[in-house]
């Protein structure tokens, strides 16, 4: 096979792959040997009919399409290596007309990675972000810890904000009960603001066994258009009123929930952890500020195919998040009156920025000659294996060349980002 570059326009490269008659014949014969068992010819055992007889019966090109497809798939990596291009999308393939006994020419058009030079990226000036932890931050963390170790108990008194109620309710617009406005044994924490504004306030003072009529108005921006802006009445039955009994914040509490003997020691540990988190966030935000500056410094036109691919990748991730909640992105969009294509167009600006940023970081890693060592690659795989509970060696065997290449890219990109941060001027 010989690959020849024809031309390039707007990130699309056209090239030809030429296969000799001998290469084509050899591949056709391989396909014949692999597929002949599918055909039966009178006078021959299944799978034993000669190729010429099968071609005479079913057509000269019976094995041609598979042969050509397999030849292209097998030699495509070699072809792009010969003409030194970096494709970023699936190729569009066209087989030129040819006569039996002649060489076969295949015309290919494919979108390639854009060639560009990153803008200024060394010595970027940014403002320092200080990592600050206040006493109230520690108190809030301590309160969360206290809440996680609280217990909920039934009470025989009127409900107050912070109590948890077990209720049934039915919602009405006028005299008509509306869909989705009914529930039984629903738990609701008063003050959580999880229901329509005004709903929870009207249950303050309710007691076990009370029937309460709650009047609310749905927000104008409510997701269900048939309810947006409308007045509604909910008939609510209160079954239980429960309060949260919090443990006392003292040394005994510290001993129960941690390895420390005193509350002061526990507070000091919480503050140290919060400070570490704040320092990590400050560094993360400063790195993003540097990347944004390099992004603005760089002129780059991202191919549409790459933007589409990034948008689809983002939608797959969002769909997975929705599925964790028991629904699909497609169903959610349908409920919102949108199509997949509508949503794709909405996120395309973000996809464009994400892809351009990735290309810039990739190029900086290449220019600075960052590489991933085998030890770093193994450490990355170990991290994945521990996260998913899979044996390291077992997981490593499952990784093909593409998986390893993605891991290498992640490692070198992190090095590039750290390089940008280390070389920045932080004022």
N, C-alpha and C positions, 0 to 999 in steps of 0.2 A: 504494500500500500504506500502511496505517495500523497502527501498533503501539500496543497498549494494555496497561498493566500491570494484572494481575488481583490478585495477592497474592504474599506471600513467607512461607515457613515453613522453619526449619532450613536456611538457605542455599539453598533451592530456590525459584526464582522462577517464577511462572506468568504468561504473557502471551499475548495473541492478536495474530495478524497477519490483517488483513482485506484481501482483494484484490477490487477491483471486478469486475463482470461483464466490462467492457471489457478490463481487464488480463488476465483469465483467457483470454478469447477470443483476444487477441493472442498470448499464449504458446502456446496450443493450436495456432494456425495456424503459429507458428514451428516447433513440433515436427513438424507435418504436413509442412511443406516440407522439413525435414531428413530425415524418415524415409520419405517416400512411395515412394522408389526401392526399398524392401524388398518392396513389394506388387505383385501382378500381378492385373489385372481383365480378363476377356475383353472385347475391343472397344477396349481402350486400350493404348497403348505402356507399357512398364514405367516406373513413376514418374510417369505422367501422369493417373492416375485421380483424379477430384475427391474432395475430403475427405468430402463427404456420402455418396458412394457407398462409400468405405472404411469409414465409421462404420456405414453400414447393413449392410455385409457382416460386419464384425468386431466390431461393438459400439460403442455411443456413447462409451464411455470408452477407446477404443483409444489415444488420444494424451493422455488426461487425466493419468494417473499421472506420466508424464515431464514434462508441462507444470507440474504442481504442484511436483514435486521441484526442477525448474530455477528456478521462481519463488522458492521458499523459499531455495534456495542463493544466488541472486543478491541477494536483499533482506534476508537474515538480518543481515549486518553493519549495514545501515541501521536495522533494527528495534532491535537492542541499543543502537545509538547514540541512537535516539529516546527509549528509556526508561532510558538511563543505567545499564546493568548491565555487569558484567565476567564473562562465563561462563568456567568452568574445566573444562567437560566437554561431551560431545556432548549435544545437546538431544533430548528425547523428544517426538515430534511426533504430534499427533492431528488428523485432518481432520474438522471438524464436518459433519453431514449438510446438504445444500443441494439446492435445486431448480434446474433449468436456467433460466438467465436471471437468477439471483440472485447476490449477492456471495458470495465464498468465505471462510469463517472457519477459520483454522488455530490450534489450541491448542498451546502449547509450554511444556514444563517443563524447566528447566535449572538445574544447580548453579552458583552464582555465587561469586566471590571473597568471602570473609568481610570484613565491615567491622569494624575494630577500631582501637584506639589503642595503639601500642607502649608498654610500660612505660618506666620511667626508662632513658635510654640515653646521656645526656651526663654526663661526669664520673665514669664508672665507675671504682672503685678496684680495682686489682689489684697483685699482687706482681711486682716486676721479675725477669725471668729473665736471668741473666748468660750471655753467650756466652763459654765457656771452652774453650781448646784446650791439652791437656797434651802433654808431650814424648812420652809413650807413644802418643798419637793420631798424632803425626807419624811415629813409628817404625812404627806399624801400616800407615800409608799407604805408607811407603817399602817395607815388606815386601811389600805387595800389588803395588807397582810392580816389585819384584824378582822376585816370583813370576810375573808376567805376561811377564817377559823371561827366564824360565828355560827349560831344555830337558829333556826326559825321555829318559833313556838306559837301555838294557837292562843288567842286572847279573847276575852269576853268584854269588849269595850268598843266604843266608836273608833272607826279607822282614822288614822292620821297619816300625813305625808311620810313616806318611808316604809309603811306597812305593805304587806303583800296580800292581795285579795284573791280568792278563788270565786270566779263568777261565771254565770251564763248570760248571754245577751242576744237580743234580736234587734236588727236595725230596720227602720222604716223611713221611706220618703213619702210623706203624706200618709195614706192608708196602705200603701204597697210595701211589702217586705222586699228589700233589695238583695241581690245575689252577693255573697261574700261577706254579709254583715251579720252572720250568725255563728256562735261558738258555744260550746259547753265545757265546763270545768277549766276555763281559761285562767291562768295565773297572771296577775298584773301587779307590778310594784308601783305604788302611787309616787309620782315624782320622777319616774323613769322617762317620761315623755315619749313612750313607745306608741301611744294611741293618738287619735286626732286631738289637736289642741282644745283644751276645755273639758275633755272626757274625764280625765283622772281627777281634776279638781272637784267635780260634782259628786265624787264618791267619798270624799272626806266627810267623816261623821256617820257613814253607814255602818250598820252592825250585822252580825250573823243573822241570816234569814230575811233581811230587808229586801224590798222591791224598790228600785230606784229608776226614775225616768230621767235619762240624760239627754239634754238637747245640745246639739253641736252644729257647726257649719263647716262643711268640707272646704279645704283650701282651694283657691282658684287654680293652683298648679297641681292639683291632685292627679295621681297617675291614671286613675279610672275616669275617663272623660265624662261618662254619664253621671258621675257623682260630683265632679268638680264644681265648687261654689254653691252647692245645694245644702239646704237645711235638712237635718235628719234627727230622728228621735230613736234612742236605744233603750229598750226595756231590759233592765239589768236585775238579775237575781244574785244576791250576795250569799254565798255558802259559808265562807270562812274568812276571818280576819286574822292575819298572822303578823307577828313582829319579829324583827331580827334582834337576837340577844348577843351582844358583842362581848368578848372577853375583856377583862381589865388589862390595860397596858401597864404591866409591871414586870419585875424580874422573873416571876413565875411564867408569865406569858412568853418571855424571851427564851426560857429554858424549854418550853413546850414546842415552840415552832422553829428553833434553831439550835446550833451547837454552842451558843453563848450563854453565860450565866447571868448576865445583867442586861437590862434594857438599854443602857448607855452603849454597851458593846455592840448590841444588835443595831442600834442607830448608826454607829460609826461604820459598821460593815455595809449597811444600806447606802450610806453616803458615799463610800468608796466605790461601790458598784455603779451608783448613779453618775458619779464623776467620770468613771471609765466609759460609760455609755455616752455621756455628753462629749467627751474628748473624741470618741469615735465618730459621733455625728458631726462635730465641728470639722474634723478632717474630711469626712465624706462630703460635706457641703462646700468646703474650700476646693476640693478636687473637682466637684461639679462646676464651680465658678471658673476654674482654670480651663476645663474642657469647653465650657460655653464660650470663653474668650477665644480659644483656638478655633472653635466652630465658626465664630463670626469673622475670624481672620482668613478663613479658607474659602476660596471660590471653587465650587464643585457642583456639577450638574449630575444628580443621581439618576440613573436609568429607570424608566417607568417599571420595567420588569422587576427590578430590585425592590422598589417601593411596594409593588403589589405583593411580592413574596413576603416582605416584612409585615405588611398589613394582615395577611392571612395567618402568619405566625402569631401575631398579637391576638387575633380573633380566636385561634385555637387555645391560647392560654386563658383567655377570658371565658371561653366555653367550658374549659376544664374547671375553672373556679365556680361557675354556675352549677355544673354537674355535682360538685361537692354539696351544693345546697338542694339537690334533687330536681333541678330544672335544666333545660337546655337554652343556650343563647338564642337559637332560632325561635323557640317558643316565647321567650321573654320579648324579643323584638316584635314578634307578631302581636303580642299583647299591647305593646307600645305603638302599634301601627306602623312599624318600620320593616324593611326587608334587609337581608344580609348585605345586599349591594349598597343600600342606604348607609348602613353602619360602617361598611368598609370605606366609603367615601368620607365619612365623618372622621375616621381615625387616620386617614392618609397623611394629613400634615404631621401628625406625631410619628407615623411610620417613616416619612421622609427624613425627619430630623434624627430619628434613631438610626436609620441606615447611613445617613451622611456621617454621623458621629462615629459609627462603627468603622466606616471606611477610613476616616481620618486617623483613628487610633491604630488601626491595622497598618496604615502606611508609616506612621511614626515608629511603630515597633520594627518595621522592616528597615527603615532608614537608620535607626539606631542599632540595628543588628542584634536585637534581643532574641534569644532562643530558649526553648524549654528543655531542661535536662531530663534524662530518663528517671532520675530520682524524683524530680518535681512531678513528672507525669504519673509515676507510681503513687506518690502522695495524694494526688488528685483522685485517682481511682480508689485508693483506700478510703478517702473521705466519702465517696459515693457508696462504696460497699458497706461502710458502717451505718450510713444514713438509711439504706434500704435493707440492712440485715442480710447481705449476700457475702459469701466468702470471697476474699480478694482475688485469689487465683481463678476462681470460677468466673467472676465478673470480667477479669482481664482477658480471659479467653474469648468472651463474647464480643469484645470490642473489635470492630474492624478498622481499616485504615481511615475511614471517614470520621469515626468516633474519636480516634487518637488525634486526628488533625484538628478537630474542634477543641479538644482538651489543650493541645499545644497553643491554639489561637487564644484561648482564655488566659493561659499563663502569660504569654508574651504581651497580651493587651494589658493585663494587670501591671506588668513590669513597665510598660509604656506610660500608664497613668501615674504610677509611683515616680517615674522619671520626671514627668511634667511637674508633679508636686515638689519633688526635691530641688528642681531647678528654678522654681517660682520665687518671686520676690514677695514675701508676705509682710505687709506693712501693718 
